[in-house]
Amino acid sequence: MSRSGKGSGVGHSGDCCGSDGTAFGRRDFIRTSGLTAAMLMAGRMKVMAGPFSAEDFDKIIPADKKLSKEWIDTLYARGEPTTVKAGKVDYIGMPINGLGTGQVYLSGDGELWYWNLTAQKRKKHNPKGPAYMSPDLAKGPAGQGFALQVNGKTHLLNSEGFRDVTFTNQYPMARVDYADADCPVDVQLEAYTPFIPLDRDESSYPVVVMRYTLTNHSSETREVALAGWIQNLVAARKGPKVSAYRELDNIATVECSGGTPNSNGMALGVFGEGRPELVDVEKTKPGAEGVFDGGVGVKQGKSDAASMGRRFSLKPGESKTVSFAVSWRLPVVKYGTGFGHKTSPGRYHYATQWPSASEAAAQVASRETTLYGGTKKWVDTWYDSTLPYWFLERAFIPINCMQTQTVQRVIPQGSKQDIYNMEEGVRCCPGNCTHVWNYAQGLARIFPVIERECRERIEYGLGFDKSNGEISFRYNVPGKRDRDDALDGTCGTIIRVLRESQMTPDYRFLESIWGRVKLSMDGVIKHWDPDEDGILSGAQHNTLDEPWHGKVHWLINVYHAALRSAATMARQMKQDAVAERYEKIIAKGAPVMVKELWNEDFGYFIHVPPDDEARMHGSTKGCHIDQVLGDSWLHEVGLDPILPRDKTRRALQSLWKYNFTPDVGAFRKIMTNGRWYAGPGDAGLVMCSFPHGKIEPKSGNKNYAGYLNECMTGFEWQVAAHMLREGMVEEGLAIGKAIHDRYSADRRNPYNEIECSDHYSRAMASYGTYLAALGYRYDGPEGKLGFGPKLSPENFRAAFTTAEGWGRFTQQVAGGKLSAGIEMGYGSLRLKELGLDPVEGTSAREVAVELDGEPVAAAFELGSGRHVLRFDEELTLGVGQRLAVMFS
């Protein structure tokens, strides 16, 4: 099927599902939050669902979602990129700085705002997550901006200076178009920081490029000036102020600093050789005032503000591009290392690479063609796809966590080695938390070197106990329990090592770390499964912040997934006996999990706590969002799932039936505990429902029990990806589209998925849905790559990444025959085997393979429902090369 798998049943009717087994029969909450809100955002976008009656919400979550055909059609439609007109851009804040270099937003009208270069903490950076219900409004920057002058009249380059301003998403780039009937010159801004997947260092500049293209649409030649200004927003309160003009390779800059190597500085530069016509190193007037008055010969002043720009003529119909760079340098940062306001001093890594903000900008300017070209090429490759724009945006945008103060690339005080200090969200919950970052899939596929370094330097470095294999779930926060590891965090880290190894071209990374991985796997067995029966025991600390006890379905499944991943790595390291031991544990435990935790009447796995009220905290009889998380993880690393597929699919169907609601507000009217990450009128997949009765937690913090009532995008994305993998395409897309709708630009910042502070890292699970839509499978050391598109497989096109290169995969069906192609846009791809999923209605008896039109010898077989091509000789594809596969 071109749109979804069979039996998706998104709008099916069925028995209503309650949240605690009680038919509430309440009409009052329907009147206040249900009937209107559940129609979900009518008037601002296509109506999602409804109409609903009061009876539909008698048990809080209706089984029949009543999703409208019009809304369902939007799941699949190619659509348009997010485009917002001025007047509706108050919330847009696209992170636009280099990886791990601070935080700067681009607003919807093209201004830079929300500067946080010092890792400062504010009230909204707390575990309660208030930023969802009270999103930030874009605020014009203090002391920084750009303006256009045409024939002596000044136009600020924002919504105040132009009547018609349009923002278009191209993340990691953005386009802003400015037009006004009173201005004969139109302006188009391309704003970006260099962002080239797989090239971490070329994507880590403390530099924002503002690339303005001016077009004279009048019939007369126009005298034009374009200028910007900068104020040192990070200057020390005390000490000297120095402003200096410099000419460097392909850029002229004005930089404001304290004049010493250790002072904070900010710079504004104009690309091109020679002195710009407009330079002022002692700017004293506010905003654009005075920036067009002409330049003087002074090269140094005593100011924390400066301006710079160019003058030129534009003939009728003529266009000219002028690029500015805004850059900064902070040698020292106090980054978050504890809860509250606890920090530690360190050096920003980027500040060790360039002695000044100007020199960082100069490196970008000297390589503008390469860096702009590489960034633009990725943007074009990513968005030139048959997948819907909304899906491409939501799958990719959360990677911008790496461009916020969620992450700092620092050299800790007293150390010579840089690390990525990763909090859960912006200045909230420190320590590279294993059981949160476990969910993130995007970073590992876009900048895999960062994930590898974190495994080496954090989990199996600073956070590793060599005596017993314990991995501290927060590497820099000493624990208060007997142990400082989290079961799901350690197991997930083991699986992540396999993923990171797969994103390398050989086994050198795995060889360097395998001994520590084995020690941690053996430590998990010794502590939680000493009799090696595959069933966990004891206190099982996890991402819901309390130890669960008894037989916990989702933790057992994650444990088994870690064992399978460890067994795979053991065989790759030629340790077959170790692999056999791990596999035997799975063979014992998986059947027991199915026998004792699968409830056939409920249609999902349950948590069986001990018969002890003091240890009953957990989901118990509820339908829990992560119940088959381990098998979901195995899809990400290309391994076969462990649980019976029929039960996994039914569990996912139950999550759709019992946990997905078209109106979270109606659910939360009854289930009041918990934080708000989806409000009245929002659709979402709640963490846990109780359609067959609820056992109240007898222990634990009330706040942690409230987690079960929340909608958190990282968990939702994990389920959506698993649904896509298991053929529940429509349901998976609907969960993702509900998130997309919650973050529409007229309601909140579409670039900031919130859970426990801003830019929550777990949201990077969204990329897993993209991999699932591609049916992506990859193993770099083995030279294996595979695809199985879930949407429109008869006409499919999408980007992909591998260990050393990225490009575009295409697939078409014509005359009942399947053909496919791989074209490299960056780096290289080493390939020994290519797998393609068959498409319904096609047949394949023979295959022809060509590389740039030349035949390639390959063996072809149909195995496990997949077309597998093994090349007689290993192939290496370079930039611009195309591999074509044609079945007949």
Steps between C-alpha positions, in 0.01 A plus 500: 500500500634842416386676814488261791514141604193281510260526786612837627158575644579858596138604519360166614213464740530295813438487870589822674808471713508654840803612693412331829227252418219730607227635274518854628190617317601864549349763274644810665858449386380430147326833488812681613775318314366221287251567225663807354859420587482142383418618151858606528595836379223579254554838340876489525563179307305216348258352753667194643215305657139497605234596549487337842212452738526505875470122506817466291700623797321304771819306552734785409671349192265406215587181316348644184729793426261639234790644306371693203587390149626850429746480788607146414575619147746753647702212643604397150479818295832645389383840619722806538781597734404693812443855380394781729403858425601796715252556779491124564867452573507583869607152610756400238848446639721282281836416662756615249845473660759226470480172694587546866588870466219663700151598393367760257154504344386635165156658520226477241584844369872432474639644822740326737355462849517295820875529530628255762873461446589465869283196585291716731196348669157657527175417678352297213802268501356265758353149519142630505530600134294823503620605156239287322194674638678836512719514188753777452423792274766619260667815627706735291868476589670754720772673305506284188320518166505585130343769284466601136519853363361581156539851360546634851202323663573242771312169531574275798540140390214373712120518507515863609697604194306298240127438470536161330738265680488124438698236687557163331647202680805336345653381828795502558463807277215750483377742236338833578352712220444874545282715274317830535307715254697801624838334441623446141746235618397152612722307738545128553693373800659156516608451860713207611799375684705241311325166552637205305395154622788268595737798526478601864785752496373686194162523675631644827581862422400779743384685192162589348496596132232749388499481119291784356405512132364838388297539180399830341149443366456860385578658162767734642851453632496513878771602746504236768675444831483192720641512852501318830598580855626302796525553873710284725219321681746284695745767611618498857323751724832645600818549302603671179294508182684476169349524152721426202479485121688223320545372146545124474473242223181582305345692790519833679385505863430723794549322831407614849687339788701571813818507296665198667526133394266394781230762449162432346451639153242541225562597140315610190654435162428566132620242251724623219839663457582858594357753740121534497363845432331518842705437815449638850701356790354743754128468447311699759152539354236226547382259230541600137551865584826625354608179328462656154686822580816389327828351612802668652859386516500406869592134550477471877282651769383457855147372455289189542309574178590538133342492154596411147348490153531551127370754246433421135269570208236264368385531142140412410449126543852456641572283807796501735586273794675631811594259778553600861644289780404537865750317720611472862765357727469415871816329628345392832153363574340381822301206373234306687629206702230464761138569575390853568773748423804279564767561237863421430751715309637389167611626163274501201671275246438742215686773689815288484476484121500874424667781698218745424144519375627669184732214414219245540293704255799530268533124472135477396542787255812352342311175440159649427455316171566162660311559824198670350496250215522200731226631728273588209564164337385317812191719527413432137565128539292473817196692381506376138303195607168333434434501875266769638662828598348487848657159556842608373493806722392330819736205454804725457439816704563353849866451408527872569533405868870486411485871413362604839618512859376145538855417388840656548818371344746583776842424637442460874730683738811294559445285191656505155222301334178652375165339575139561409324599820139416428208589718151363449370840391636853507668531841277232645598160646874450439744224432439352152212307653515153348134415530397820320763520226432130428190606309680746273564360152573805285845598622644152444406512131587863426815552710600148609844604624332689786315192619817290473695749706227505763510121530881507534541807720180508704313172554811284464731775620413752770183315600641146497593283798770263379458277802146384423393646165256745655415803284393803696180622343618857569875501457562811712230476766587264790206277583323464832407133456711192550552499126517789259399325178160471337401168353349640183786750469770236515318259268427777254863608505607147405263512202630846412855364477383259230328787319813713521712212371262458206556867411874438448675340201679229701522336842767720655256690721336181625837335563604797715191492720373141497675396823317771693169421329528134595580595858188717520280230344634245746444751781134537405459122504674462836299773671151463350493144361746293708332168423508585126138408443441811289264661753611802702473537874567766761469877479507601133573871470391649168410812305178552696724594790414231751598137535227266385475156654372162392470383142515815290409431138683787332817467707520126434460568129774764503723259694443231237574751223828586670586130524427449130711803410782385727483151347531653154804700605652198673483299177653793311783489754537121445366413847238244411476351849413841643235546234350159574472583869307820426276328248413223748381760750268648238377152407403439862355839579301596191247213524453571871434867425236404247342239725487709816475859377288474187130544579298361216179660619663842521699464179824635646787424737463592866726570796464251784622664821583305814222439749631776718328836513829675567635386161198527271606816322474462121253448219360171639185416294534809283577521131849649518660692214840322516378144550684373188783757501771236473367362173464855370869550578597183314346639181734799532806273487366260240453198730200269511248582773464259792130496581241323282416747224126444532507601864723798432261624233202448725676687782561791263137487388398518865717806550314662214160393633555573866765776511448724197244770565378776268469723808759475775308766690207263557738232630679743732172634633478172687865393524623821658850402613789573267647775288343653190672423170169474315203710599126528438433457130833325444518139384764271641609157614489494880758307697265253663128427501310263729210360298465200730532664840777681675711396794600820675872532576557427867848648506704762331484864421163627378678694225652181361160331500379800299743413221256230392242764406726715282566527127875513436610513140807278533286209621235574238759504220640166619158338469428670167825359357418151626154520347646594162743208521213264577276619216273727705586788272192714545505479878870583515456798273199620697701503823774700330257740333332563835837612636555714192162665553578565867810688390342701220657845474184685598497329841862454605854468369509217242875466567466414868343171611461536873525254785661607824643833371567607141634297206466167672749246371263201504311669214782388268319165499310665214776398260410138566170559322692622197720189498187290534335677206806411290518148638865595554753235605873556509813326625816688405766243597310231309435731202125432510225750414128443461173681436132417513289817457174500692341795315438499124760229433405508132642855475738582782789740551680591823837584651713254696826506693768236552833487681695705247249652263145605429279517199160424355312171463234465229257223418237462228258238375407487131332216318509285813880528519701660777802724444709690752795735511759639738670831422774637722502870584780505758790277601502136399317173554661159528248235399511122499130427527179686418159390626166621365156407626266365230211722400151352479400425142857463372703194410873445471683207344812674378684821577728735307733734689691796356743748649508817290362302208755218524379149592580366847506129579275401790335190641127532564281309741167545676547441871277581799263681271774726368691537173868464587780593259855392583764658280778282365745776587456766764376828356607848600269781393631856495335840465282519191507128432176309456425135559195377308314174570236365260297185565334299225 
